[in-house]
């Protein structure tokens, strides 16, 4: 079986890498890029030129009606994830949705429940679960005894564009970056978040309508303390977009992950750069999703995982608004 893909929206920059991975798997006889869609004419044109899909659509309803694909990657603006993902799920299409799963907990619950009812696979693009260094850390952590605490960062440059539009993004740096690390903390510990306190600083970029630096302190269900710095604190000239860093203190040692530290330094006529190499987490994720669909397995990063990570973000925003610690139970849909 060759899984037939559609890519729905190139609003998120990761869509380009996911499509590149699909095309590489197409060359290996494992996938097929059937269609691309975007409501932005320039992005659609660039995607057509770069990837040569069998069909291209500017009308989502027409894409859905004509079909011809088994799976879709949804990489639109955060608030529009449900706009595209839910009709695809209802049509019986397996879906990978960019993180966060969506911006509202109620919408995430709707997506997860509908996928369960339809018997389709809903996966969230938590690509760090497919990064070789992170997988190695996950495999080793169980041999180090109990986890005492976790300190983590997910820094980056400010992505601007719709990422700083509160309606389309659903928030700023907290919405963009907490979910990745919250998901890894859940994956490593097997525990859920219980309580979150958010601390938001004065914006680095005062013109923004969303927060660009924030720290959350949280407690897991077994009392383990964790922290996540989710700031867009990298200057625009920084040689790489950011980091995913974790320091895990255990009974028998300390495990540190710096997932994007594999690079070479290059100075050329374009300036100073870090050129990354090493694991291709995006391709690993797409390839594993094919395996999940073909063998009727549960995705490594499921829709439910996306919902649980979004609850942490929702609790963080409520904590910021109300100036107090917030329990996850306060934002969870019962």
C-alpha positions as CSV (number, residue, x, y, z in Angstrom):
1,X,0.0,0.0,0.0
2,X,1.3,3.5,-0.9
3,X,-0.3,6.0,1.4
4,X,-1.7,9.0,-0.6
5,X,-1.2,12.4,1.0
6,X,-2.7,15.8,0.7
7,X,-1.0,18.8,2.4
8,X,-3.6,21.3,3.6
9,X,-2.1,24.9,4.0
10,X,1.4,26.1,3.9
11,X,0.7,28.9,6.5
12,X,3.0,27.1,9.0
13,X,6.7,26.9,7.9
14,X,6.9,23.3,8.9
15,X,4.6,22.3,6.1
16,X,7.4,22.7,3.6
17,X,9.6,20.2,5.4
18,X,6.7,17.8,5.9
19,X,6.0,17.9,2.1
20,X,9.7,17.5,1.4
21,X,9.6,14.3,3.5
22,X,6.5,13.0,1.7
23,X,8.3,13.5,-1.6
24,X,11.4,11.7,-0.4
25,X,9.2,8.8,0.7
26,X,7.4,9.0,-2.6
27,X,10.8,8.3,-4.3
28,X,11.2,5.3,-2.0
29,X,7.7,3.9,-3.0
30,X,6.2,4.5,0.4
31,X,4.0,7.5,-0.1
32,X,2.4,9.7,-2.8
33,X,1.7,13.4,-2.8
34,X,-1.7,13.6,-4.4
35,X,-2.8,17.2,-3.7
36,X,-1.9,20.5,-2.0
37,X,-4.2,23.2,-0.8
38,X,-3.7,26.8,0.3
39,X,-6.1,29.8,0.4
40,X,-3.1,32.0,-0.2
41,X,-2.3,32.2,-4.0
42,X,1.4,32.9,-3.5
43,X,2.0,30.1,-1.1
44,X,0.0,27.7,-3.4
45,X,2.1,28.7,-6.4
46,X,5.3,28.2,-4.5
47,X,4.2,24.8,-3.2
48,X,3.2,23.7,-6.7
49,X,6.6,24.8,-8.2
50,X,8.6,23.1,-5.4
51,X,6.8,19.8,-5.1
52,X,4.9,19.1,-8.3
53,X,1.8,17.5,-6.8
54,X,-0.7,15.8,-8.9
55,X,-3.3,18.5,-8.1
56,X,-3.5,21.9,-6.4
57,X,-6.5,23.6,-4.9
58,X,-7.4,27.0,-3.7
59,X,-10.9,25.8,-2.7
60,X,-10.9,23.5,0.3
61,X,-14.4,22.2,-0.3
62,X,-13.4,21.2,-3.8
63,X,-10.3,19.4,-2.5
64,X,-12.6,17.5,0.0
65,X,-15.2,16.7,-2.6
66,X,-12.7,15.3,-5.2
67,X,-10.7,13.4,-2.6
68,X,-8.4,10.7,-3.8
69,X,-6.1,10.7,-0.8
70,X,-6.0,8.6,2.4
71,X,-4.2,11.0,4.7
72,X,-3.7,14.8,5.1
73,X,-1.2,17.0,6.8
74,X,-2.9,20.2,8.2
75,X,-0.4,23.0,8.7
76,X,-2.6,26.1,8.7
77,X,-2.8,28.9,11.2
78,X,-3.5,27.5,14.7
79,X,-7.1,28.7,15.0
80,X,-7.9,27.1,11.6
81,X,-6.7,23.6,12.5
82,X,-10.3,22.6,13.4
83,X,-11.6,24.3,10.2
84,X,-9.7,21.9,8.0
85,X,-9.0,18.9,10.3
86,X,-12.6,18.2,11.4
87,X,-14.1,17.9,7.9
88,X,-11.2,15.7,6.8
89,X,-11.8,13.4,9.8
90,X,-15.5,13.3,9.1
91,X,-14.6,12.2,5.5
92,X,-12.6,9.3,6.9
93,X,-9.2,10.8,6.2
94,X,-6.3,10.1,8.5
95,X,-4.8,13.4,9.8
96,X,-1.6,14.8,11.0
97,X,-2.3,18.2,12.5
98,X,0.5,20.7,13.3
99,X,0.9,21.6,17.0
100,X,-0.9,22.9,18.9
101,X,-3.8,20.6,18.0
102,X,-6.0,23.7,18.0
103,X,-6.4,26.8,20.2
104,X,-9.4,25.9,22.3
105,X,-9.8,22.9,24.5
106,X,-13.4,22.3,23.5
107,X,-12.4,22.2,19.8
108,X,-9.6,19.7,20.6
109,X,-12.0,17.4,22.4
110,X,-14.4,17.6,19.4
111,X,-11.5,16.5,17.1
112,X,-10.3,13.7,19.3
113,X,-13.9,12.3,19.8
114,X,-14.7,12.5,16.1
115,X,-11.6,10.7,15.1
116,X,-12.4,7.9,17.6
117,X,-16.0,7.7,16.3
118,X,-14.8,7.5,12.7
119,X,-12.0,5.1,13.4
120,X,-9.4,7.3,11.7
121,X,-5.9,8.2,13.0
122,X,-5.4,11.6,14.4
123,X,-1.8,12.5,15.1
124,X,-0.3,15.8,16.4
125,X,3.0,16.9,14.8
126,X,5.0,16.6,18.0
127,X,8.1,15.9,15.9
128,X,10.4,15.8,18.9
129,X,9.1,12.4,19.8
130,X,10.7,11.3,16.5
131,X,14.1,13.0,17.0
132,X,16.8,10.4,17.5
133,X,18.4,12.1,20.5
134,X,15.0,12.4,22.2
135,X,14.2,8.8,21.5
136,X,17.6,7.7,23.0
137,X,16.9,9.8,26.1
138,X,13.5,8.3,26.5
139,X,15.0,4.8,26.2
140,X,17.6,5.6,28.9
141,X,15.6,7.5,31.4
142,X,13.9,4.4,32.9
143,X,17.3,3.1,34.0
144,X,18.0,6.2,36.1
145,X,15.4,5.7,38.8
146,X,12.7,8.2,39.7
147,X,12.6,11.7,38.2
148,X,13.1,14.4,40.7
149,X,12.7,17.5,38.6
150,X,12.8,18.7,35.0
151,X,14.0,22.1,33.7
152,X,13.3,22.8,30.1
153,X,13.4,25.6,27.5
154,X,11.9,26.0,24.0
155,X,13.4,29.3,22.8
156,X,13.2,30.8,19.3
157,X,13.2,33.9,17.2
158,X,9.9,35.6,16.8
159,X,8.1,34.1,13.8
160,X,6.0,37.3,13.2
161,X,3.3,37.0,10.5
162,X,0.1,35.3,11.7
163,X,2.0,33.9,14.8
164,X,1.7,37.3,16.4
165,X,-2.0,37.7,15.5
166,X,-3.9,36.7,18.7
167,X,-7.0,35.5,16.8
168,X,-5.1,33.3,14.3
169,X,-2.4,32.0,16.7
170,X,-4.5,31.9,19.9
171,X,-1.7,33.5,21.8
172,X,2.0,34.2,21.6
173,X,5.2,32.4,22.7
174,X,3.3,30.3,25.3
175,X,0.9,28.9,22.7
176,X,3.7,28.4,20.2
177,X,6.3,26.7,22.5
178,X,4.9,25.2,25.7
179,X,3.1,22.3,23.9
180,X,6.3,20.7,22.5
181,X,8.1,20.4,25.9
182,X,4.9,19.7,27.9
183,X,4.4,16.8,25.5
184,X,7.9,15.5,26.1
185,X,7.6,15.8,29.8
186,X,4.4,13.7,29.7
187,X,6.1,11.2,27.4
188,X,9.2,10.8,29.6
189,X,7.4,10.6,32.9
190,X,4.1,8.9,32.1
191,X,2.5,11.5,34.4
192,X,0.0,14.3,33.8
193,X,0.3,17.9,34.7
194,X,-1.7,18.8,37.8
195,X,-1.1,22.6,38.4
196,X,0.5,25.4,36.4
197,X,1.7,28.9,37.4
198,X,2.7,31.3,34.5
199,X,5.0,34.3,34.7
200,X,5.0,36.6,31.7
201,X,7.6,39.3,31.4
202,X,7.5,42.7,29.7
203,X,7.6,42.1,25.9
204,X,11.0,42.1,24.3
205,X,9.2,43.5,21.2
206,X,6.8,46.1,22.6
207,X,4.8,46.4,19.4
208,X,3.5,42.8,19.6
209,X,-0.1,42.2,20.7
210,X,0.9,38.8,22.2
211,X,3.4,37.7,24.8
212,X,7.0,36.9,23.6
213,X,8.6,35.7,26.8
214,X,7.1,33.6,29.5
215,X,8.1,31.0,32.2
216,X,5.8,28.4,33.6
217,X,6.4,26.5,36.8
218,X,4.3,23.4,37.1
219,X,3.6,20.3,39.2
220,X,3.0,16.8,37.9
221,X,0.4,14.4,39.3
222,X,3.1,12.8,41.5
223,X,4.4,16.1,42.7
224,X,7.4,16.4,40.4
225,X,8.3,20.0,39.8
226,X,9.0,21.2,36.2
227,X,9.7,24.5,34.5
228,X,9.3,25.5,30.8
229,X,10.8,28.7,29.4
230,X,8.8,29.2,26.2
231,X,10.2,32.6,25.1
232,X,10.8,34.1,21.6
233,X,14.0,35.4,23.1
234,X,16.4,34.7,20.3
235,X,17.4,37.9,18.4
236,X,16.5,37.9,14.7
237,X,20.1,37.6,13.7
238,X,20.6,34.5,15.8
239,X,22.2,31.8,13.6
240,X,19.6,29.1,14.4
241,X,15.9,29.6,15.3
242,X,16.1,28.2,18.8
243,X,16.4,25.2,21.0
244,X,14.6,22.3,22.7
245,X,16.6,21.8,25.9
246,X,15.8,19.6,28.9
247,X,17.7,18.8,32.1
248,X,16.2,15.9,33.9
249,X,17.3,15.2,37.5
250,X,16.8,11.6,38.6
251,X,17.6,9.4,41.6
252,X,20.8,8.0,39.9
253,X,22.0,10.8,37.6
254,X,21.3,13.8,35.4
255,X,20.2,13.5,31.8
256,X,20.5,16.5,29.5
257,X,19.1,16.9,26.0
258,X,20.0,19.7,23.6
259,X,18.2,18.5,20.6
260,X,19.4,21.0,18.0
261,X,23.1,21.3,19.0
262,X,24.4,19.3,16.0
263,X,25.6,21.9,13.6
264,X,28.6,23.4,11.8
265,X,29.5,27.1,11.7
266,X,29.5,28.7,8.3
267,X,30.3,32.3,7.3
268,X,29.6,33.2,3.7
269,X,28.3,36.1,1.7
270,X,24.9,35.6,3.4
271,X,26.3,36.1,6.9
272,X,27.1,33.8,9.8
273,X,25.1,30.6,10.0
274,X,24.8,27.4,11.9
275,X,24.1,24.6,9.4
276,X,22.3,21.8,11.1
277,X,22.7,18.1,10.4
278,X,21.8,14.8,12.0
279,X,18.3,13.4,12.6
280,X,15.4,14.1,10.3
281,X,12.6,14.1,12.8
282,X,10.0,15.3,10.2
283,X,10.7,12.4,7.9
284,X,10.8,10.0,10.8
285,X,7.3,11.2,11.8
286,X,5.8,10.9,8.4
287,X,7.3,7.4,7.9
288,X,6.0,6.3,11.3
289,X,2.5,7.7,10.5
290,X,2.4,5.5,7.4
291,X,3.3,2.5,9.5
292,X,0.5,3.4,12.0
293,X,-2.1,3.7,9.3
294,X,-1.0,0.5,7.5
295,X,-1.0,-1.6,10.7
296,X,-3.9,0.1,12.5
297,X,-1.8,1.3,15.4
298,X,-2.1,4.2,17.9
299,X,0.1,7.2,16.8
300,X,3.1,7.8,18.9
301,X,1.8,11.4,19.4
302,X,-2.0,11.0,19.4
303,X,-4.8,13.5,19.3
304,X,-5.3,12.9,23.0
305,X,-1.6,13.8,23.6
306,X,-2.3,17.0,21.7
307,X,-5.3,17.7,23.9
308,X,-3.4,17.1,27.1
309,X,-0.6,19.4,26.0
310,X,-3.1,22.1,25.1
311,X,-4.7,21.9,28.6
312,X,-1.3,22.9,30.0
313,X,-1.3,26.0,27.7
314,X,-4.8,26.8,28.6
315,X,-4.0,26.6,32.3
316,X,-0.9,28.8,31.8
317,X,-3.0,31.6,30.1
318,X,-5.6,31.4,32.9
319,X,-2.9,31.6,35.5
320,X,-1.5,34.7,33.8
321,X,-4.9,36.4,33.5
322,X,-5.8,35.6,37.1
323,X,-2.4,35.9,38.8
324,X,-2.6,32.5,40.6
325,X,-1.7,28.8,40.2
326,X,-4.3,27.0,38.1
327,X,-5.1,23.3,38.3
328,X,-5.5,21.4,35.0
329,X,-8.9,20.2,36.2
330,X,-10.1,23.8,35.9
331,X,-9.6,23.9,32.2
332,X,-10.3,20.3,31.3
333,X,-13.6,19.5,29.6
334,X,-15.5,17.0,31.8
